[in-house]
Amino acid sequence: MLAAMNQWLRRKTIDLDSIPHDQRLRPTLDWWHLVALGVGGIVGTGIYTLVGVGANLAGPAVTLSFLVAGLICACAALAYADVSTAIPASGSAYTYTYVVLGEAIAWVVGWSLILEYSLVVSTVAVGWSGYAGGFLASMGWPLPHALLAGPLDHGLINLPAILILVLVAGALMAGTRESANVNSVLVMVKIIALLIFVAVALPHFDIAHYRPYMPFGFSAHDVNGTAHGVMAAAAIIFFAFYGFDAISTAAEETRNPGRNLPIGIIGSMAVCTALYVLVAAVAVGAMSYTGFAHSPEPLAQILRSIGSGGAAVAIGAAAIVALPTVILAFLFGQSRIFFAMARDGLLPHGLARVGARGTPVRITALTAVLVGILAGLVPLADIAALANAGTLLAFIAVAVCMMAMRRRFHGPRLFLAPLPWLVGPLTVLGCLYLFFSLPHITRLFFLIWNGAGLIYYITWTLARRGAA
């Protein structure tokens, strides 16, 4: 047992040159691929819906809520850029924690990331299926409900969700650079759609819609059983920002990671924060927040209210085309985390093999099957918030790693986050605040998930040591 405990506390040493050839990922990505990967993962359904949700909680000050959430994520992004350039290996927060804090903590982080990525990919696939089903119905080709929902949601199987996962997984297995090029084009479609909204709605901007600016105050407080205020909205809006962490999973597949990783991580966060604040500011200015606060499609509703129904249809079509970029970013990230854990021996070692194109074909296929089962058969609306808990834990772990590395890491540092003793604590405290803002049942399920993971980890490591 003592030997097993030493194993659980063991810290890994990164030596990419010693990795066997059939387990080595091929570096093919440049900085613009990374920026597109980050923007593709960050800009999803969140901006299309959370403007209304945030306005309902903060009023016109939803613009400030976006800035607060962006600040917390910017601190986390700086920590990721700092650590990823010092440890340019696949696995993201899992690998960083393994190197800095030890194997057992790394397992918890990796297990939490598996939860985050699986639920995000499955939820977005189900959301895309809803958009696609509605579009086909509008074209006169409606799909039966049995093929748009799983058995637990009074259907048979969510076929469009499975099909989009198969297509994205196929693109990833075809080659990292090839899929990144396709992703870059689709990301541009998504950005252009949001800029169209800004261009069409801006002429209808009325500063009167900003008075009063902060009707519910700054701090979170209860109003009719629901938390309102700038910070309450920020706790919800935060989840429209994460996705940049998927960039760090590509560290091993990046050319010149010391330069390109910080550009990708920080650049994607800067682009998305500016885009989000701009869209929110124009939305509030074009229409009183009370008019779209409860709408499931606030941007489209604003456009229809100002007589631009055609632009509303265009934005909806762009969402259908571009949402797969979110699936691609998170499926890419999840497969790389699985790959790193298998290469370290915490999952079956045979999964850590790459194909002829330098991509982890086996683990990508397995990942697609697992999330396909979730998306095709299970209704995710009530458990999708679990993804948020996994994200917050990963952000906290990376911030702690960054601070610890200031004391004990003596290797070359290609990028150093400014003000680390401010950035690190801000990330930790901000993420803890947001974690405890999650529903109680979400936090309980998160603890159950990690409890099950620890049982697996202890059993697996003891069995592995016994076999050795």
Buried (B, 14 or more C-beta within 10 A) or exposed (E): EEEEEEBBEEBBEBEEEEBEEEBBBBBBBBBBBBBBBBBBBBBBBBBBBBBBBBBBBBBBBBBBBBBBBBBBBBBBBBBBBBBBBBBBBBBBBBBBBBBBBBBBBBBBBBBBBBBBBBBBBBBBBBBBBBBBBBBBEEEEEEBEEBBBBBEEBEBBBBBBBBBBBBBBBEBBBBBBBBBBBBBBEBBBBBBEBBEBBBEBBEEBBEEEBBEEBBBBBBEBEEEEEEBBBBBBBBBBBBBBBBBBBBBBBBBBBBEBBBBBBBBBBBBBBBBBBEBBBBBBBBBBBBBBBEBBBEBEBBBBBBBBBBEBEEBBBBBBBBBBBBBBBBBBBBBBBBBBBBBBBBBBEBBEEEBBBBBEBBBBBBBBBBBBEBBBBBBBBBBBEEBBBBBBBBBBBBBBBBBBBBBBBBEEBEEEEBBBBEEBEEBBEBBBBBBEBBBEBBEEEBBEBBEEBBEEBBEBBBEBBBEBEEEE
